[in-house]
Amino acid sequence: MNTRNRLLIAVLLIGGLVIGCGGDKASEDTKTLKLAAAAEWTQRSDGLPGFQKHYGFEFTDIAVVDLGLAYQAVGNGMAHVGVGDATEGRIAQYDLVVLEDDRRFFPAYNPAPLVRGEILDTYPELADILQTLSSRLDLETLTLLNKRVSVEEIMPQTAAREYLLEQGLIEETPPEQDKTKDTPVVVGGKTFTEALTLGYMTRYLLEDRGFTVIDEIGLGEVAVITPALFSGRIDIYWEYTGTGLMNVMGHDQVVTDPRECFALVRDWYKDNHNVIWLEYAPANNTFVLFTSRELHREHGWSEISDLAAYLSR
């Protein structure tokens, strides 16, 4: 057992609950639910405090764990539910069940390619090329791609290329550069698993279409990559609608509807920076609550409101 696992077990055992088959007897009698979550989510206004007010019930037993360990805690039966990212590969690794946000609390975070207006004017075909990719990126697809990288330890470059080949979006051998495309396209990207994979998929897709691509994938997070895009250092990268709205625009109201969120960022970026949001992917990589497959079957939990109903019985 590695150190991270020991620490996780120690933290959760302090709370006095290890969930076995069918649940712990004491917890069944008192109707408590153990939540595993990162410290940040338990403190932020659009996290635990707002969540409990919105859904009308409280978690009285909370295990604060390192970012990423909530999946393991629920998968190994040490917590009833956990909170994490919708497309995290460990959801697939532990066969977790994502509970539907039936009262629409969590904000929209759909990934979409951002393109500088000048480069899109030069190459208007970029919109259709990238749409062939973004339209395929649903929750299941991104979750499995993330699992390949974060769990199976496949390099993002490899996962990206193999996916595009499987989908028939690129050829085994890229064609020669198209001489009519004499302006290079600079592809950027953030540094976490999903962003790296999206960046490499964009690079390989464009190279397959004859573009000369300059690789700036892994350039940095929002504070670095947004100014790089606005200033013209990079031409394309994938951003999340909620990140654009809350972190870049400074919008102070959570928007849960994907189309509304997209419309807000699309108009602001275009009007203020001549940056174009191309159509977003179906996957909404927002926060999610999840439970184990076993507890899903035992209690019939499919929606978050089912947890409130369980506690009120």
URDA-V313658 format. One record per backbone hydrogen bond with DSSP energy under -0.5 kcal/mol. CO is the residue of the C=O (numbers start at 1). NH is the residue of the N-H. E is the energy in kcal/mol with one decimal. If there is no record, write none. Layout:
co-><CO:CO>
nh-><NH:NH>
e-><E:E>
//
This chain:
co-><2:3:4:5:6:7:8:9:10:11:12:12:13:18:20:24:25:26:27:27:33:33:34:34:35:35:36:37:38:39:40:40:41:44:44:45:47:48:49:50:51:52:52:58:61:62:63:63:66:68:69:70:71:72:73:73:74:77:80:81:82:84:85:88:88:89:89:90:91:92:96:97:100:100:101:109:110:111:112:113:114:115:116:117:118:119:123:124:125:126:127:128:129:130:130:131:133:133:134:134:136:137:138:139:140:141:142:143:144:145:146:147:147:148:155:156:157:158:159:160:161:162:163:164:164:165:172:177:178:180:182:184:185:185:186:186:186:187:189:189:192:193:194:195:196:197:198:199:200:201:202:203:204:205:206:206:207:210:211:212:213:214:214:216:216:221:221:222:224:225:226:227:228:228:228:229:235:236:237:239:240:241:242:243:243:244:245:254:255:256:257:258:259:260:261:262:263:264:265:266:267:268:269:269:270:274:275:276:276:283:283:284:286:288:289:290:291:292:293:294:295:295:296:300:302:303:304:304:305:306:307:308:309:310>
nh-><6:7:8:9:10:11:12:13:14:15:15:17:16:20:23:28:29:30:31:32:35:61:80:81:37:63:83:65:42:43:43:44:48:47:49:50:51:52:53:54:55:56:57:60:35:64:37:65:69:72:73:74:75:76:78:79:77:19:292:36:290:288:88:91:92:92:93:94:96:95:98:291:102:304:104:285:241:281:239:278:237:276:120:121:122:123:126:127:129:130:131:132:133:133:134:135:136:137:137:282:138:283:142:143:144:145:146:147:148:149:150:151:152:154:159:160:161:162:163:164:165:166:167:169:170:168:174:179:181:182:184:186:187:214:188:235:236:216:219:220:196:197:198:199:200:201:202:203:204:205:206:207:208:209:209:211:210:178:213:185:215:187:216:189:219:224:225:226:228:229:230:231:232:233:234:232:116:188:114:112:244:245:246:247:248:249:251:256:108:258:261:262:263:264:265:266:267:268:269:270:271:272:273:275:274:117:277:115:278:111:285:286:86:84:99:82:97:296:297:298:299:301:300:302:100:306:307:308:309:310:311:312:313:313>
e-><-2.1:-2.7:-2.4:-2.6:-2.6:-2.7:-2.3:-2.6:-1.5:-0.7:-0.6:-0.9:-1.6:-0.6:-2.2:-2.0:-2.1:-2.2:-1.1:-1.3:-0.6:-0.8:-1.0:-2.1:-0.5:-3.3:-1.7:-2.1:-1.3:-0.8:-1.1:-2.0:-2.8:-2.0:-0.5:-0.5:-2.7:-2.8:-1.7:-2.5:-2.5:-1.6:-0.9:-0.7:-2.5:-0.7:-2.2:-0.7:-2.4:-0.5:-2.3:-2.2:-2.7:-2.4:-3.2:-0.9:-1.3:-2.2:-0.6:-2.1:-2.3:-2.2:-1.5:-1.6:-0.6:-0.6:-1.9:-2.2:-2.6:-0.9:-0.6:-2.3:-2.1:-2.4:-1.8:-2.1:-2.1:-3.0:-2.5:-2.6:-1.5:-3.4:-2.0:-2.1:-1.6:-2.5:-2.0:-1.2:-2.3:-2.7:-1.6:-1.4:-0.5:-0.7:-2.9:-2.0:-1.8:-0.5:-1.2:-0.6:-1.8:-2.2:-2.4:-2.5:-2.3:-2.3:-2.7:-2.2:-1.9:-1.4:-3.2:-1.8:-2.4:-2.6:-2.6:-2.5:-2.3:-2.7:-1.9:-2.1:-2.2:-2.5:-2.1:-2.6:-0.9:-1.2:-0.5:-0.7:-2.1:-1.0:-0.7:-0.5:-0.7:-2.4:-0.6:-2.7:-1.8:-3.2:-1.3:-1.1:-2.5:-2.3:-2.6:-2.3:-2.5:-2.3:-2.0:-2.4:-2.7:-2.2:-2.3:-2.5:-2.0:-0.7:-0.8:-2.2:-1.6:-2.4:-0.6:-2.7:-0.5:-2.3:-0.7:-0.9:-1.1:-1.7:-3.2:-1.9:-1.3:-2.0:-2.6:-2.3:-0.6:-1.9:-1.4:-0.9:-2.1:-3.4:-3.2:-2.5:-2.5:-2.2:-2.9:-1.8:-1.5:-2.4:-2.6:-0.5:-2.5:-0.6:-2.5:-2.5:-2.4:-1.9:-2.2:-2.8:-2.0:-1.9:-2.5:-1.8:-2.6:-2.4:-2.2:-1.5:-1.2:-3.1:-0.5:-2.5:-0.8:-0.6:-0.7:-2.0:-2.2:-2.1:-2.9:-2.1:-3.1:-2.1:-2.0:-2.5:-2.6:-0.6:-1.5:-0.5:-3.0:-1.1:-1.6:-0.9:-2.2:-2.1:-2.1:-1.4:-0.6:-0.8>
//
